[in-house]
Amino acid sequence: MKQILLVFIGGGFGSVLRFLVGKFLNSPETGIPYGTFLANILGSLFIGVILGLAAKNNSISENHMALLATGFCGGFTTFSTFAYENHVFLKSGDFLNFAIYTLASFAIGFLAVFLGIFLVK
């Protein structure tokens, strides 16, 4: 139950920060989502640092992982988890699953967005 609460708190902070970054950096004039891009890159960097520290010297507890990696990074961006999971595939030499997961995530994700928009029209 404690870890669920930590994920909830971290996710809330991550979501609010993502909202603020997008609000101030996404460009309504050009339509370019600079804030979203920045959130995805920073979230990927942050989850890499967290998971790298955890792997290097076990200095991060499960509760800290729940709060920071799952909660905060999950609320700030799901792209960070996607990037890390692909790193795991590449590190283990599993190029087939890397390719399938990456291509399927993009293709099916885009199709799901278009389908959702189509369904509510």
KEVO-624516 format. One record per residue: residue number from 0; z, x, y of N, C-alpha, C in turn. Coordinates in nm, 2 decimals, padded with zeros to 4 digits. Atoms other than C-alpha are relative to their C-alpha. Layout:
N
pt resi: NUM	n.w: Z	n.u: X	n.v: Y	ca.w: Z	ca.u: X	ca.v: Y	c.w: Z	c.u: X	c.v: Y
...
***
This chain:
121
pt resi: 0	n.w: 00.00	n.u: 00.08	n.v: -00.12	ca.w: 00.00	ca.u: 00.00	ca.v: 00.00	c.w: 00.00	c.u: 00.09	c.v: 00.13
pt resi: 1	n.w: -00.01	n.u: -00.09	n.v: -00.12	ca.w: 00.08	ca.u: 00.29	ca.v: 00.24	c.w: -00.14	c.u: 00.05	c.v: 00.03
pt resi: 2	n.w: 00.13	n.u: -00.06	n.v: -00.02	ca.w: -00.27	ca.u: 00.44	ca.v: 00.19	c.w: -00.10	c.u: -00.11	c.v: 00.06
pt resi: 3	n.w: 00.08	n.u: 00.11	n.v: -00.06	ca.w: -00.43	ca.u: 00.10	ca.v: 00.27	c.w: 00.03	c.u: -00.02	c.v: 00.14
pt resi: 4	n.w: -00.04	n.u: 00.01	n.v: -00.14	ca.w: -00.24	ca.u: 00.08	ca.v: 00.59	c.w: -00.05	c.u: 00.12	c.v: 00.08
pt resi: 5	n.w: 00.05	n.u: -00.12	n.v: -00.07	ca.w: -00.34	ca.u: 00.44	ca.v: 00.68	c.w: -00.15	c.u: -00.01	c.v: 00.02
pt resi: 6	n.w: 00.14	n.u: 00.02	n.v: -00.01	ca.w: -00.71	ca.u: 00.36	ca.v: 00.61	c.w: -00.03	c.u: -00.11	c.v: 00.11
pt resi: 7	n.w: 00.01	n.u: 00.10	n.v: -00.10	ca.w: -00.67	ca.u: 00.05	ca.v: 00.83	c.w: 00.02	c.u: 00.05	c.v: 00.14
pt resi: 8	n.w: -00.03	n.u: -00.06	n.v: -00.13	ca.w: -00.52	ca.u: 00.24	ca.v: 01.12	c.w: -00.11	c.u: 00.10	c.v: 00.04
pt resi: 9	n.w: 00.11	n.u: -00.10	n.v: -00.03	ca.w: -00.77	ca.u: 00.53	ca.v: 01.10	c.w: -00.13	c.u: -00.07	c.v: 00.03
pt resi: 10	n.w: 00.13	n.u: 00.08	n.v: -00.02	ca.w: -01.06	ca.u: 00.28	ca.v: 01.07	c.w: 00.00	c.u: -00.07	c.v: 00.13
pt resi: 11	n.w: -00.01	n.u: 00.06	n.v: -00.13	ca.w: -00.94	ca.u: 00.10	ca.v: 01.37	c.w: -00.03	c.u: 00.09	c.v: 00.12
pt resi: 12	n.w: 00.02	n.u: -00.10	n.v: -00.10	ca.w: -00.92	ca.u: 00.41	ca.v: 01.58	c.w: -00.15	c.u: 00.05	c.v: 00.00
pt resi: 13	n.w: 00.14	n.u: -00.05	n.v: 00.01	ca.w: -01.26	ca.u: 00.53	ca.v: 01.45	c.w: -00.10	c.u: -00.10	c.v: 00.06
pt resi: 14	n.w: 00.09	n.u: 00.11	n.v: -00.04	ca.w: -01.43	ca.u: 00.19	ca.v: 01.52	c.w: 00.01	c.u: -00.01	c.v: 00.15
pt resi: 15	n.w: -00.01	n.u: 00.01	n.v: -00.15	ca.w: -01.29	ca.u: 00.18	ca.v: 01.88	c.w: -00.07	c.u: 00.11	c.v: 00.06
pt resi: 16	n.w: 00.06	n.u: -00.12	n.v: -00.06	ca.w: -01.40	ca.u: 00.53	ca.v: 01.95	c.w: -00.15	c.u: -00.01	c.v: -00.01
pt resi: 17	n.w: 00.15	n.u: 00.02	n.v: 00.02	ca.w: -01.75	ca.u: 00.46	ca.v: 01.81	c.w: -00.05	c.u: -00.10	c.v: 00.10
pt resi: 18	n.w: 00.04	n.u: 00.10	n.v: -00.10	ca.w: -01.77	ca.u: 00.15	ca.v: 02.03	c.w: -00.01	c.u: 00.06	c.v: 00.14
pt resi: 19	n.w: 00.00	n.u: -00.06	n.v: -00.13	ca.w: -01.68	ca.u: 00.35	ca.v: 02.34	c.w: -00.11	c.u: 00.11	c.v: 00.02
pt resi: 20	n.w: 00.10	n.u: -00.10	n.v: 00.00	ca.w: -01.91	ca.u: 00.64	ca.v: 02.26	c.w: -00.14	c.u: -00.07	c.v: 00.02
pt resi: 21	n.w: 00.13	n.u: 00.08	n.v: -00.01	ca.w: -02.20	ca.u: 00.39	ca.v: 02.21	c.w: -00.01	c.u: -00.07	c.v: 00.14
pt resi: 22	n.w: 00.00	n.u: 00.07	n.v: -00.13	ca.w: -02.11	ca.u: 00.19	ca.v: 02.52	c.w: -00.04	c.u: 00.10	c.v: 00.12
pt resi: 23	n.w: 00.02	n.u: -00.09	n.v: -00.11	ca.w: -02.12	ca.u: 00.50	ca.v: 02.74	c.w: -00.12	c.u: 00.09	c.v: -00.01
pt resi: 24	n.w: 00.11	n.u: -00.09	n.v: 00.02	ca.w: -02.40	ca.u: 00.70	ca.v: 02.58	c.w: -00.13	c.u: -00.06	c.v: -00.04
pt resi: 25	n.w: 00.12	n.u: 00.06	n.v: 00.04	ca.w: -02.65	ca.u: 00.46	ca.v: 02.43	c.w: -00.08	c.u: -00.04	c.v: 00.13
pt resi: 26	n.w: 00.08	n.u: 00.02	n.v: -00.12	ca.w: -02.94	ca.u: 00.42	ca.v: 02.68	c.w: -00.07	c.u: -00.13	c.v: 00.00
pt resi: 27	n.w: 00.07	n.u: 00.13	n.v: -00.01	ca.w: -03.03	ca.u: 00.06	ca.v: 02.77	c.w: -00.14	c.u: 00.02	c.v: 00.06
pt resi: 28	n.w: 00.13	n.u: -00.02	n.v: -00.06	ca.w: -03.32	ca.u: 00.20	ca.v: 02.97	c.w: -00.11	c.u: 00.04	c.v: -00.10
pt resi: 29	n.w: 00.10	n.u: -00.05	n.v: 00.10	ca.w: -03.50	ca.u: 00.39	ca.v: 02.69	c.w: 00.02	c.u: -00.06	c.v: -00.13
pt resi: 30	n.w: -00.03	n.u: 00.06	n.v: 00.13	ca.w: -03.33	ca.u: 00.21	ca.v: 02.40	c.w: 00.04	c.u: 00.11	c.v: -00.11
pt resi: 31	n.w: -00.04	n.u: -00.11	n.v: 00.09	ca.w: -03.24	ca.u: 00.55	ca.v: 02.25	c.w: 00.15	c.u: 00.00	c.v: -00.02
pt resi: 32	n.w: -00.15	n.u: 00.01	n.v: 00.02	ca.w: -02.90	ca.u: 00.54	ca.v: 02.08	c.w: 00.07	c.u: 00.13	c.v: -00.01
pt resi: 33	n.w: -00.06	n.u: -00.13	n.v: 00.00	ca.w: -02.76	ca.u: 00.87	ca.v: 02.19	c.w: 00.14	c.u: 00.00	c.v: -00.05
pt resi: 34	n.w: -00.13	n.u: 00.01	n.v: 00.05	ca.w: -02.41	ca.u: 00.75	ca.v: 02.13	c.w: 00.02	c.u: -00.01	c.v: -00.15
pt resi: 35	n.w: 00.00	n.u: 00.02	n.v: 00.14	ca.w: -02.48	ca.u: 00.64	ca.v: 01.78	c.w: -00.03	c.u: 00.14	c.v: -00.07
pt resi: 36	n.w: 00.04	n.u: -00.13	n.v: 00.05	ca.w: -02.65	ca.u: 00.97	ca.v: 01.71	c.w: 00.12	c.u: 00.10	c.v: 00.01
pt resi: 37	n.w: -00.11	n.u: -00.09	n.v: -00.02	ca.w: -02.36	ca.u: 01.17	ca.v: 01.85	c.w: 00.12	c.u: -00.04	c.v: -00.09
pt resi: 38	n.w: -00.10	n.u: 00.04	n.v: 00.09	ca.w: -02.11	ca.u: 00.96	ca.v: 01.65	c.w: -00.03	c.u: 00.04	c.v: -00.14
pt resi: 39	n.w: 00.04	n.u: -00.04	n.v: 00.14	ca.w: -02.30	ca.u: 01.03	ca.v: 01.33	c.w: 00.02	c.u: 00.15	c.v: -00.02
pt resi: 40	n.w: -00.01	n.u: -00.15	n.v: 00.02	ca.w: -02.32	ca.u: 01.40	ca.v: 01.39	c.w: 00.15	c.u: 00.05	c.v: 00.01
pt resi: 41	n.w: -00.14	n.u: -00.03	n.v: -00.01	ca.w: -01.96	ca.u: 01.43	ca.v: 01.51	c.w: 00.08	c.u: -00.04	c.v: -00.12
pt resi: 42	n.w: -00.07	n.u: 00.05	n.v: 00.12	ca.w: -01.83	ca.u: 01.22	ca.v: 01.22	c.w: -00.04	c.u: 00.08	c.v: -00.12
pt resi: 43	n.w: 00.04	n.u: -00.09	n.v: 00.11	ca.w: -02.03	ca.u: 01.44	ca.v: 00.98	c.w: 00.07	c.u: 00.13	c.v: 00.01
pt resi: 44	n.w: -00.07	n.u: -00.12	n.v: -00.02	ca.w: -01.88	ca.u: 01.75	ca.v: 01.13	c.w: 00.15	c.u: -00.01	c.v: -00.03
pt resi: 45	n.w: -00.14	n.u: 00.02	n.v: 00.02	ca.w: -01.53	ca.u: 01.61	ca.v: 01.12	c.w: 00.04	c.u: -00.02	c.v: -00.14
pt resi: 46	n.w: -00.03	n.u: 00.02	n.v: 00.14	ca.w: -01.54	ca.u: 01.49	ca.v: 00.76	c.w: -00.03	c.u: 00.13	c.v: -00.07
pt resi: 47	n.w: 00.02	n.u: -00.13	n.v: 00.06	ca.w: -01.69	ca.u: 01.83	ca.v: 00.67	c.w: 00.12	c.u: 00.09	c.v: 00.02
pt resi: 48	n.w: -00.12	n.u: -00.09	n.v: -00.02	ca.w: -01.39	ca.u: 02.01	ca.v: 00.83	c.w: 00.12	c.u: -00.05	c.v: -00.08
pt resi: 49	n.w: -00.11	n.u: 00.06	n.v: 00.08	ca.w: -01.14	ca.u: 01.77	ca.v: 00.67	c.w: -00.01	c.u: 00.03	c.v: -00.15
pt resi: 50	n.w: 00.02	n.u: -00.02	n.v: 00.15	ca.w: -01.29	ca.u: 01.80	ca.v: 00.32	c.w: -00.01	c.u: 00.15	c.v: -00.03
pt resi: 51	n.w: 00.00	n.u: -00.14	n.v: 00.02	ca.w: -01.35	ca.u: 02.17	ca.v: 00.36	c.w: 00.14	c.u: 00.06	c.v: 00.00
pt resi: 52	n.w: -00.14	n.u: -00.05	n.v: 00.00	ca.w: -00.98	ca.u: 02.23	ca.v: 00.45	c.w: 00.07	c.u: -00.05	c.v: -00.12
pt resi: 53	n.w: -00.07	n.u: 00.05	n.v: 00.12	ca.w: -00.87	ca.u: 02.01	ca.v: 00.16	c.w: -00.04	c.u: 00.08	c.v: -00.12
pt resi: 54	n.w: 00.05	n.u: -00.08	n.v: 00.11	ca.w: -01.09	ca.u: 02.21	ca.v: -00.08	c.w: 00.05	c.u: 00.14	c.v: 00.01
pt resi: 55	n.w: -00.03	n.u: -00.14	n.v: -00.02	ca.w: -01.00	ca.u: 02.55	ca.v: 00.07	c.w: 00.14	c.u: 00.03	c.v: -00.04
pt resi: 56	n.w: -00.13	n.u: -00.04	n.v: 00.02	ca.w: -00.63	ca.u: 02.54	ca.v: 00.06	c.w: 00.10	c.u: -00.11	c.v: -00.03
pt resi: 57	n.w: -00.08	n.u: 00.11	n.v: 00.03	ca.w: -00.50	ca.u: 02.20	ca.v: -00.04	c.w: 00.10	c.u: -00.03	c.v: 00.11
pt resi: 58	n.w: -00.10	n.u: 00.02	n.v: -00.11	ca.w: -00.34	ca.u: 02.17	ca.v: 00.31	c.w: 00.00	c.u: -00.15	c.v: 00.05
pt resi: 59	n.w: 00.01	n.u: 00.14	n.v: -00.05	ca.w: -00.44	ca.u: 01.80	ca.v: 00.35	c.w: 00.05	c.u: -00.09	c.v: -00.11
pt resi: 60	n.w: -00.05	n.u: 00.09	n.v: 00.10	ca.w: -00.24	ca.u: 01.54	ca.v: 00.17	c.w: -00.09	c.u: -00.12	c.v: -00.03
pt resi: 61	n.w: 00.08	n.u: 00.12	n.v: 00.03	ca.w: -00.39	ca.u: 01.22	ca.v: 00.01	c.w: 00.02	c.u: -00.10	c.v: 00.12
pt resi: 62	n.w: -00.02	n.u: 00.10	n.v: -00.12	ca.w: -00.23	ca.u: 01.02	ca.v: 00.30	c.w: -00.08	c.u: 00.05	c.v: 00.12
pt resi: 63	n.w: 00.08	n.u: -00.04	n.v: -00.12	ca.w: -00.40	ca.u: 01.24	ca.v: 00.56	c.w: -00.15	c.u: -00.02	c.v: -00.03
pt resi: 64	n.w: 00.14	n.u: 00.03	n.v: 00.04	ca.w: -00.73	ca.u: 01.21	ca.v: 00.37	c.w: -00.03	c.u: -00.15	c.v: 00.02
pt resi: 65	n.w: 00.02	n.u: 00.14	n.v: -00.02	ca.w: -00.69	ca.u: 00.83	ca.v: 00.37	c.w: -00.01	c.u: -00.03	c.v: 00.15
pt resi: 66	n.w: 00.00	n.u: 00.03	n.v: -00.14	ca.w: -00.61	ca.u: 00.82	ca.v: 00.74	c.w: -00.13	c.u: 00.06	c.v: 00.07
pt resi: 67	n.w: 00.10	n.u: -00.07	n.v: -00.08	ca.w: -00.87	ca.u: 01.08	ca.v: 00.86	c.w: -00.14	c.u: -00.02	c.v: -00.06
pt resi: 68	n.w: 00.13	n.u: 00.00	n.v: 00.06	ca.w: -01.16	ca.u: 01.10	ca.v: 00.61	c.w: -00.05	c.u: -00.14	c.v: -00.03
pt resi: 69	n.w: 00.04	n.u: 00.14	n.v: 00.04	ca.w: -01.17	ca.u: 00.74	ca.v: 00.47	c.w: 00.01	c.u: -00.09	c.v: 00.12
pt resi: 70	n.w: -00.02	n.u: 00.09	n.v: -00.11	ca.w: -01.02	ca.u: 00.56	ca.v: 00.77	c.w: -00.08	c.u: 00.03	c.v: 00.12
pt resi: 71	n.w: 00.06	n.u: -00.04	n.v: -00.13	ca.w: -01.12	ca.u: 00.74	ca.v: 01.09	c.w: -00.15	c.u: 00.02	c.v: -00.01
pt resi: 72	n.w: 00.14	n.u: -00.03	n.v: 00.01	ca.w: -01.45	ca.u: 00.88	ca.v: 00.97	c.w: -00.08	c.u: -00.13	c.v: -00.05
pt resi: 73	n.w: 00.06	n.u: 00.12	n.v: 00.05	ca.w: -01.53	ca.u: 00.55	ca.v: 00.79	c.w: -00.02	c.u: -00.10	c.v: 00.11
pt resi: 74	n.w: 00.02	n.u: 00.09	n.v: -00.12	ca.w: -01.47	ca.u: 00.35	ca.v: 01.11	c.w: -00.09	c.u: 00.06	c.v: 00.10
pt resi: 75	n.w: 00.08	n.u: -00.06	n.v: -00.10	ca.w: -01.64	ca.u: 00.60	ca.v: 01.33	c.w: -00.14	c.u: 00.01	c.v: -00.04
pt resi: 76	n.w: 00.13	n.u: 00.00	n.v: 00.05	ca.w: -01.94	ca.u: 00.64	ca.v: 01.11	c.w: 00.00	c.u: 00.01	c.v: -00.15
pt resi: 77	n.w: 00.01	n.u: -00.01	n.v: 00.14	ca.w: -02.04	ca.u: 00.58	ca.v: 00.75	c.w: -00.10	c.u: 00.11	c.v: -00.04
pt resi: 78	n.w: 00.10	n.u: -00.11	n.v: 00.02	ca.w: -02.31	ca.u: 00.85	ca.v: 00.79	c.w: 00.07	c.u: 00.12	c.v: -00.05
pt resi: 79	n.w: -00.08	n.u: -00.12	n.v: 00.04	ca.w: -02.04	ca.u: 01.11	ca.v: 00.75	c.w: 00.02	c.u: 00.01	c.v: -00.15
pt resi: 80	n.w: -00.02	n.u: 00.00	n.v: 00.14	ca.w: -01.96	ca.u: 01.00	ca.v: 00.40	c.w: -00.13	c.u: 00.02	c.v: -00.07
pt resi: 81	n.w: 00.13	n.u: -00.01	n.v: 00.06	ca.w: -02.33	ca.u: 00.97	ca.v: 00.31	c.w: -00.04	c.u: 00.15	c.v: 00.00
pt resi: 82	n.w: 00.04	n.u: -00.14	n.v: -00.01	ca.w: -02.39	ca.u: 01.33	ca.v: 00.44	c.w: 00.08	c.u: 00.08	c.v: -00.10
pt resi: 83	n.w: -00.09	n.u: -00.07	n.v: 00.09	ca.w: -02.09	ca.u: 01.46	ca.v: 00.24	c.w: -00.04	c.u: -00.02	c.v: -00.15
pt resi: 84	n.w: 00.04	n.u: 00.02	n.v: 00.14	ca.w: -02.20	ca.u: 01.29	ca.v: -00.08	c.w: -00.13	c.u: 00.07	c.v: -00.04
pt resi: 85	n.w: 00.13	n.u: -00.07	n.v: 00.03	ca.w: -02.55	ca.u: 01.44	ca.v: -00.05	c.w: 00.03	c.u: 00.15	c.v: -00.01
pt resi: 86	n.w: -00.04	n.u: -00.14	n.v: 00.02	ca.w: -02.38	ca.u: 01.78	ca.v: 00.00	c.w: 00.05	c.u: 00.03	c.v: -00.14
pt resi: 87	n.w: -00.05	n.u: -00.02	n.v: 00.14	ca.w: -02.20	ca.u: 01.73	ca.v: -00.33	c.w: -00.12	c.u: 00.00	c.v: -00.10
pt resi: 88	n.w: 00.11	n.u: 00.00	n.v: 00.09	ca.w: -02.53	ca.u: 01.65	ca.v: -00.50	c.w: -00.07	c.u: 00.13	c.v: 00.00
pt resi: 89	n.w: 00.07	n.u: -00.13	n.v: -00.01	ca.w: -02.70	ca.u: 01.96	ca.v: -00.36	c.w: 00.08	c.u: 00.12	c.v: -00.05
pt resi: 90	n.w: -00.09	n.u: -00.11	n.v: 00.05	ca.w: -02.40	ca.u: 02.19	ca.v: -00.43	c.w: 00.00	c.u: 00.01	c.v: -00.15
pt resi: 91	n.w: -00.01	n.u: 00.00	n.v: 00.14	ca.w: -02.40	ca.u: 02.08	ca.v: -00.79	c.w: -00.14	c.u: 00.02	c.v: -00.06
pt resi: 92	n.w: 00.13	n.u: -00.02	n.v: 00.05	ca.w: -02.78	ca.u: 02.13	ca.v: -00.82	c.w: -00.07	c.u: -00.13	c.v: -00.05
pt resi: 93	n.w: 00.05	n.u: 00.13	n.v: 00.05	ca.w: -02.84	ca.u: 01.76	ca.v: -00.88	c.w: -00.10	c.u: -00.05	c.v: 00.10
pt resi: 94	n.w: 00.10	n.u: 00.03	n.v: -00.10	ca.w: -03.16	ca.u: 01.74	ca.v: -00.68	c.w: -00.07	c.u: -00.14	c.v: -00.02
pt resi: 95	n.w: 00.06	n.u: 00.13	n.v: 00.03	ca.w: -03.29	ca.u: 01.43	ca.v: -00.85	c.w: 00.09	c.u: -00.11	c.v: 00.06
pt resi: 96	n.w: -00.08	n.u: 00.10	n.v: -00.06	ca.w: -02.99	ca.u: 01.22	ca.v: -00.76	c.w: 00.01	c.u: 00.01	c.v: 00.15
pt resi: 97	n.w: 00.00	n.u: -00.02	n.v: -00.15	ca.w: -02.99	ca.u: 01.37	ca.v: -00.41	c.w: -00.12	c.u: -00.08	c.v: 00.06
pt resi: 98	n.w: 00.12	n.u: 00.07	n.v: -00.05	ca.w: -03.35	ca.u: 01.25	ca.v: -00.36	c.w: 00.01	c.u: -00.15	c.v: -00.02
pt resi: 99	n.w: 00.00	n.u: 00.15	n.v: 00.02	ca.w: -03.30	ca.u: 00.91	ca.v: -00.52	c.w: 00.10	c.u: -00.07	c.v: 00.10
pt resi: 100	n.w: -00.10	n.u: 00.06	n.v: -00.08	ca.w: -02.98	ca.u: 00.84	ca.v: -00.33	c.w: -00.04	c.u: 00.00	c.v: 00.15
pt resi: 101	n.w: 00.04	n.u: -00.01	n.v: -00.14	ca.w: -03.12	ca.u: 00.96	ca.v: 00.01	c.w: -00.11	c.u: -00.10	c.v: 00.03
pt resi: 102	n.w: 00.11	n.u: 00.09	n.v: -00.02	ca.w: -03.45	ca.u: 00.78	ca.v: -00.02	c.w: 00.04	c.u: -00.15	c.v: -00.02
pt resi: 103	n.w: -00.04	n.u: 00.14	n.v: 00.03	ca.w: -03.30	ca.u: 00.46	ca.v: -00.17	c.w: 00.09	c.u: -00.05	c.v: 00.12
pt resi: 104	n.w: -00.09	n.u: 00.05	n.v: -00.11	ca.w: -03.03	ca.u: 00.45	ca.v: 00.10	c.w: -00.08	c.u: -00.03	c.v: 00.13
pt resi: 105	n.w: 00.08	n.u: 00.03	n.v: -00.12	ca.w: -03.28	ca.u: 00.48	ca.v: 00.38	c.w: -00.09	c.u: -00.12	c.v: -00.02
pt resi: 106	n.w: 00.09	n.u: 00.11	n.v: 00.03	ca.w: -03.54	ca.u: 00.25	ca.v: 00.23	c.w: 00.06	c.u: -00.13	c.v: -00.02
pt resi: 107	n.w: -00.07	n.u: 00.13	n.v: 00.02	ca.w: -03.31	ca.u: -00.02	ca.v: 00.10	c.w: 00.08	c.u: -00.04	c.v: 00.11
pt resi: 108	n.w: -00.08	n.u: 00.04	n.v: -00.12	ca.w: -03.09	ca.u: 00.00	ca.v: 00.40	c.w: -00.08	c.u: -00.06	c.v: 00.11
pt resi: 109	n.w: 00.09	n.u: 00.06	n.v: -00.10	ca.w: -03.38	ca.u: -00.06	ca.v: 00.64	c.w: -00.05	c.u: -00.14	c.v: -00.05
pt resi: 110	n.w: 00.04	n.u: 00.13	n.v: 00.06	ca.w: -03.51	ca.u: -00.34	ca.v: 00.41	c.w: 00.11	c.u: -00.10	c.v: 00.01
pt resi: 111	n.w: -00.12	n.u: 00.10	n.v: -00.01	ca.w: -03.16	ca.u: -00.50	ca.v: 00.40	c.w: 00.02	c.u: -00.05	c.v: 00.14
pt resi: 112	n.w: -00.01	n.u: 00.04	n.v: -00.14	ca.w: -03.15	ca.u: -00.50	ca.v: 00.78	c.w: -00.11	c.u: -00.10	c.v: 00.03
pt resi: 113	n.w: 00.11	n.u: 00.09	n.v: -00.03	ca.w: -03.49	ca.u: -00.66	ca.v: 00.81	c.w: 00.01	c.u: -00.13	c.v: -00.08
pt resi: 114	n.w: -00.02	n.u: 00.12	n.v: 00.08	ca.w: -03.41	ca.u: -00.91	ca.v: 00.53	c.w: 00.11	c.u: -00.09	c.v: 00.07
pt resi: 115	n.w: -00.11	n.u: 00.08	n.v: -00.07	ca.w: -03.08	ca.u: -01.01	ca.v: 00.71	c.w: -00.05	c.u: -00.06	c.v: 00.12
pt resi: 116	n.w: 00.06	n.u: 00.06	n.v: -00.12	ca.w: -03.27	ca.u: -01.06	ca.v: 01.03	c.w: -00.09	c.u: -00.12	c.v: -00.03
pt resi: 117	n.w: 00.09	n.u: 00.10	n.v: 00.05	ca.w: -03.53	ca.u: -01.26	ca.v: 00.85	c.w: 00.07	c.u: -00.13	c.v: -00.05
pt resi: 118	n.w: -00.07	n.u: 00.11	n.v: 00.06	ca.w: -03.28	ca.u: -01.48	ca.v: 00.67	c.w: 00.07	c.u: -00.09	c.v: 00.10
pt resi: 119	n.w: -00.07	n.u: 00.08	n.v: -00.10	ca.w: -03.10	ca.u: -01.59	ca.v: 00.99	c.w: -00.10	c.u: -00.06	c.v: 00.10
pt resi: 120	n.w: 00.10	n.u: 00.05	n.v: -00.10	ca.w: -03.42	ca.u: -01.67	ca.v: 01.18	c.w: -00.03	c.u: -00.15	c.v: -00.03
***
